[in-house]
């Protein structure tokens, strides 16, 4: 059984249920009170008290006044000097995905507990402590870009204003500065953690922060499931991905795949892989 596939299948069920609920009622981009709760967990072998905070911040990203209210889920360790403690801003890709995949499926202090049985009813899944969360070493801020999760553009701004590489990154760069200022942590080491398209986003955010009139140097950037050089490994002939039989069905569309034979390629029709195929790697 491919446990990674089982996990993603299970998590998808939970997330689809959440999406269905959100789709029924648009979340207004209005100010909501900050919600903070207090917890204790074990991370890196340590028993750690931490605070979970959900809040929205208004950010303006250009001279035209384009703005959005971005909602984040922050986890901060209680017994430390917060002004100097490292903080990591975490986001998924898409670029239209909220951060819940990394949040409850990856490195958040709580994760979805799933069985090995991929046919199990997602209604029975529950949240459990995530001993592998890096909260012992760094505070975590999961950020949803505008038009995903609970984040929305503000009145007068077209949602499409952020549908570009640079504009998408601008909202994150603005949010990071605003969050650090609100929390009094402008001197803290800052890290970025991006997944899939989020790796492209992380690179652009880093550039914008470094080249701003008041540069904000980063302490580090984590690229997870990286796509920063996707042309090289997924779209160029004779790339690494094309050499894997499991990945070949994704090589060409529609209905044509490239299969390596020595130094050359041949084409042949294929049946699109089913999302439930246990042999598919993700």
PyMOL commands that set and color helices and strands:
alter all, ss='L'
color gray80, all
select helices_A, chain A and resi 3-24+100-107+122-124+134-136+159-162+165-182+197-211+230-235+241-243+248-250
alter helices_A, ss='H'
color red, helices_A
select strands_A, chain A and resi 35-43+46-60+67-77+87-91+110-113+126-129+139-143+152-153+190-195+220-224+256-261+264-269
alter strands_A, ss='S'
color yellow, strands_A
deselect
rebuild
show_as cartoon
